[in-house]
């Protein structure tokens, strides 16, 4: 149950990221909404930058670019995949949430 909630949180962040990125590029003048979108994009990119290569792959393939369902089957057993995914999700959320302390 907890893992599902964590996955849903990262999924929401991923969806919001693409919306904020798109809308921030469409704006021509600075306003508070644009600043919020740019800050959100920065927080996601910043959190992502702290992840290991393996964790980045996990977050990208599971939440941001989901074009390849079951992509992990060639590399990992299901148990290893779930363990690595949980670690990647927890680390991503830790770094994402820590950015809130900065701002």
N, C-alpha and C positions, 0 to 999 in steps of 0.2 A: 504494500500500500504506500509506504513512504517513497519507494523508488518510483512509483507511478506519479506521485505528486512532484517529485524532483524532475522527472522527465517532462512533465507538463509545464513546469516553470521554465525549463530551458527551451521547450518548444515555443512558448509564448514569447520569450526573449528573441528567439530566432525570427519569428514572424514579425514582431515589432521592429526588429533591426532592419529588415528589408523595406518596410514601410517608411521608417524614419530616414533611411539612406536615400530612398527614391524622392521623398518629399523635400529633404534638405537640398537636393540637387536642383529641384524645380523652383525653389525660392530665389529671388534676386536681391531682396533686402533683408537685413537682420531684424528679427523680431523675437519676442520671447519664445514663441512656439518653435521657431527655427533653432534657437539656442538650445532648447530642451532636446530637440531631435539630434542635433550635433553632439551634445553631451552624451546622450544615450548611445549613439554610434561609437563614440570614443570609449565609453565604459565597456561595451561588448568587445571592441578591438583590443583594448587594454587587457581584459580578462583572458582573451584568446592568446595574447602574446606570451603569457606566463606558462602556458601549457606545454607539455612535452610534445614531440612530434607525433607520438602514438595517440596522445590525448586529443590533439588537434584533429587528427584523422577521424577519431571516434565522434567528436562533437560535430565536425563538418558533415560526415556521412549520415549521422543519425538525426541531426536536427536542422542543419542549414541547407545542405544540398542532398536531398533525400531521393535522388534519382535511381539509386541502386539498392533496392531492398535485398537484404541478406548478403550484402557485399562482404561481410566478415567471414562467411563460411569457408572461403579459401585460405584464410589466415589463422582462424581461431576455432577452438571447440566452443560449444555454446556456453559452457561454464566459464572459460577464460574470457570470452566476449562479455558476458554479463559482469564479471569482476572488473574488467578494464573499463567498461562503460560506466559503471557506478563510480569508479575512481575519477574518471574524466568529468562526469557530471558534478560530483562534489567539488572538485578543484575549480572547475569553471565557475560554479556558483559562489565559491569562496572568494575568488578574485573579483567577480562581478559585484558582489555585495560589499567587498572592502572598498571599492571605488565610491560607494555611497558615503563612506566616512570622510573621504577627501572633500566632497562637495556638500 
